[in-house]
């Protein structure tokens, strides 16, 4: 939903009611993840998507009905074996969509949520999808603030605690509670949609390959920083406008920079005096991906130096080197695709094999 929030915020601020459809659950080869959203505003203007086109027509009608009735609806779409032309997902997956009306009266915190997302401030939006609590009721949860209610103080308290935990991980999904927030019951289902700041991509070495990796990282939604100790190379004009460029020694910059389990670190400096102290720092801190460019000989020499520096086998096992998947890449842009492919495969547990040589669900099991 993040990408359509500017439009939704404009409708909300203007007092224009709209229907908001959000994917809250998926199974098998569903085309979109939980949190994907589509909205229908004035004059049937549609923004976003919940299925890539399979069920958008049906969702459009549900959104119209939600605005007219003021009531939220929950609808599941899947493939119909009896009628392949029925409204459903031809890919064979299944999605559950919550469609609810949004107005300043029904959802007074919506504007504050949209503003927080735009400013990069973490927030979780909790929405009741099923149970005795009012369907479509929302609770907005920040690290230090809560707005709205799901209908019961105990339920609000339990959801607030879980929402803050999910927000720390950037996780989105369904949670189940009793009517008053009881942990071991499932009378009420709540969708927790976490809007954590974009994950970081730290690219070290301001070479042509770095410019290509920075571009594809920006395209994938990372907040990208390029760092190099050489002012001649680390110039903003060589990189996309949204990429931060820092002139500093890589290991010193990383030591002063926070990372988490979503951070991607790409070491493209290709010089031992930069690589070794930088990787020594990187491999001892949280990160989703740590990749280093170089030939196999360079990798062996670099690994030996890191072992001499005291890194353990477990720490060294985190290093993806030589960086990227084997695509036969040659140009900086092709290498960037190779690196991005490895990052995506590691994130979702993909094999990197051609889909024509695999069987089963295309999207696999989401972690």
N, C-alpha and C positions, 0 to 999 in steps of 0.2 A: 504493500500500500504506500510505501514511502514515496514512490515516484509520482503518484497522483495527488498527494496531499496539498501541494500548492493550489490546485484547482478546487479541491474540496474546501480548503480554508477560505478561498474567495467566495464560494457559494454560502458557506456558514456565516461569514462576516456580513454578507449582504442580506441575510435572513431568508435565503432561498432553501426550501426543504429539498432533500435529495435522498435517493435510495442507495444504500451501501451494501454490496455483497462481498463477503469475505470467506475465503476457503479456510475452514476450521479443522478439517481432517481429510486425509487422503489414504489410498491403498493401491498397491500394485503399481501399474505404469501411469499414474496420474500425471498430467502434463504440468501442473503448477504445485508449488509447495504451500503449506499452511501460511496464511498471511497474505497471499495473493488477493488482490481486490479489484472490483469493478464498481463504478458508481454511475447512476443515471440522474442527471440534473434537469434543469429547465429545457423545454423544447426537445426532450429525449436525447440530450447530449450525453454521450457515453465516453467515459475515460477508464482506462485500465482493462484488465482481463482476468477471468478466473479459470479459463481452460484453453486459451489459445484459439477460440472460435467454435469449439464443439457445442457448448450449451449456452452461449451468450444470449441467444434469442429468448430462451426460456427464462434466463435470469433477468433480462430486461423487463419481461412481464411481471415477474415477482417483485422487482424493485418498484415498478409503477403501483402495484397493489399495496406494497408496504407504505408508500407515501400516502396513498389515498385512505388506507385504513388506520394508519398510525401504529400498526402491529408488526412485530418481527416474525419471520418465518424461517424454518430450518428445512432444507431440501437436500436430498442425496441424489447424485447423478452417477449412473454406471452404464456399462454396455448391455444392451438388450439382445439376448440370444434369439428371442421369439420374433423380434422385429428390429432388424439392423438399421432401419431408417427412423426408428423412434428417437426422440431427443435423448442423447446420451453420449458417452465417451467412446468413440470408435477405437481408441487405443486399448480398451479393455480394462482400464483402471476405474477408480471410483473416487469421487470427491463429495464432501459434505460442505454445503454453503449456507452461511447465515446471512439472511437479507433483512436489513432493518432500516427504518426511516431515521434520518438525522436532521434535527432542528436545534436551534439554540435552547428551546424549552426542554426537549427530550434528552439532549446531550450537552449540557452547559459547559463541560470541560473540554469539548472537542477542539475549540480554538486554541486553548492552552497546550493541548497535546501536539497539535500541528505546529505551533510555534516552537515547542521544545525540539521536535524532530528537525525543523529547519535550522535551529541554532546548534544542533549537535548535542543537546542535553538528553541524557538517558531517561526514558519513561516507558512504562508498561500500561497498555490499555486492556483491562479485564472486562469481558462481556459474557453475560449469561447466555448459554445456547439452549439449555434444556433443564427441566425440573420445576419445582414449585415456585422458585424465585422468578420474578418477571423476566421473560425472555427479551433479550436486547438491552437489559439494564447494564450500565457501564460504571466502572470504577477506574479512575486514572491514578497511577501510582508512580511517584518520583522517589528518589532515595530519601528525601526529607519532607515529603508532602503527599497528601491523598485528597482527591476530590471525587465526589459522587458517592453512590451507594448501590449495593446489589440487593438491598431489601432487608438485611438482618445484620446487626452489629457484629455478631460472632462470625458470620460468613465474611463480612468486610475485613475483619482482623486476620482471619486465616488466609484469605486471598492476598491481602497486602503483604504478609510475610513471604508467601510463595512467589509473588510477583517480583519482589526485590531480589529474591534468590535467582530467579530466572533472568532478571535484568543483568545481574553480574556476569552471566554466561552468554547473554545475547540470545537466549532460547525462546522459542515460541511453540505453544501446543495447548492441549486440553488438560484440565485438572478436574478432579471429582471430589465432592464434599457432601456432608449432610446438610440439612436445611439451615443449621446454625453454625456451619463451618467445621462440623465433625470430620476428623481426618480419615476415618476408616469406613466412611459411607460414600455412596455414589448417587444420592438423590438429585444433586445439583451438578450440572456440568458447566464449567467456565473456561472460556478461551482466553489464554494469556498471550497477548501480542506484544513482544518486546521490541522497542525501538532503541537499541544501543547505538552509540556512535559508530560510523563505518570502521571496519578493521583497518589496521595500518599495514602498509607495505614499505619496508625500508630497503632502499637500493643503494649499495655502496660501490662507488666507482663510476664517475660521470663520463663513460665512454659511449660510443654509438649504440652498443647493445643495451646499455642502461636506459637510453632515451626510448628505445623500442619497448623495453620491459615496463618502463614508467607509463607509457601510453596505454599498454594493454592492462596494466594494473588499475589505472584510472577508469578505463572502460568497464572493468569488472566490479567497480564500486569501492575500491580501496582508497584510503587517504594516503597518498604516496609522498614520500620524502626521499630525495636523492642527496647523498653525502659524499664528498670527496675533499681531500686535503689540498688539492691543486686548484687555485682560483681560476686558472686559465681554462680549465675544463668545466668547473662547477659554475656555469653561468645560466641564469633562468631562460635566456632566449633559446637555448638548445632543447628545452623541455616544454611539455604542455602547460598552459596557463595555470591550471589548478595544482600543479606539482610543486611542492616546496623544495627549494634547493639550498643546501647548507654547506658552507666551507668549514671543514674541521677534520681532524684526524678521526677516521672511522671508529676505532675502538673507544676513543674518548667520547665521541658523540653518543655511541650506543650505551656506554656506561651511565650517561646522564639522562637517558631516554627510557621511559616506561614501556614495557611490552606485556602482552598477555597471551592466552592460549589461542587467539585468533590472528596474531601478528605474523606476517610473512617477511622473512629476511633473505635478500638476494645479494650475495657477495660476488661482485663482478670486477673487483679491483685487479685481480690476476697478477698480484705482486706480493711476495712473501712478507715484506715489511709491513704491508697493510693487512694481508689475509690472516696471518697467524694470530696476532693479538686481537683482531676483530672476532675471529671464530672462537678463540678461547673465551671471550666474553659472551658471544651469542649462544654457544652450546651449553652454557651454565645458567641460562635464564629461560622463562617460558616463551614459547613460540609455536605456531602451528607448522611452520615450514622454515627450514634453513638450507639454502642451496648455495653452492659455490661453483663458479665457472673455472674451467681449466681442462687440460688434457689428462689422460689417465696417469701419465708420468708426473704431472704437476700435482695431481690428487695424492699419489703415493708419497711424494716428497712432503707435501703439506700435512698429510696425516702423521708422518713420522715426527715432524716438528711439534705437532699438537700432542702427540704421545709424550715427547720429551718435556713438554710444558705441564704434564701431569693430568691431562684429560683421561677419563676412564673409557673403557670399551662401550659402556652404556651411553655416555655422553657423545662419543664419536659416532654411534649408530644413528644418531638423529641427523647427521649430515647427508644431504642429497648432493653427491658429487661423483662424476661430472653432472652439472645441473641439467635438468630437463628430460623429456622423453625422447626416445629415438624416432624422430620423424624425418631424418635425413636433412635437417635444417642447415642452411648455409648463410643466408643474409641475417642482419640483426633482427628484422621483423619476423623471419621464420624461427629464429632462435627464441624470440619472445613468445611466440605461439607455443613452442615446445615447453618453455618454462611454465607458462600459464596452464598448459594441459597437465603438467605434473602436479601443480598446486591444486587444481580442481580434482584430479584423480585421488590425491592424498586426502583431500577434505571429505570426499564422499565415498571413499573406499573403492574407486574404480580400478580396473586392471590395466587400462591403457590399450587393450586389444581392440581390433576392429569389431564393431557390433555384429558384422556378418559372421564372425567366428564364435560368437557367444550365444547362449540360450537363456531363456527365462526373462524376467522383467527387465526392461531396458534401464529403468532408473534405479533398480535395486532397492535395498532397504535403507531408508534414511536413518542416519545415526541420531 
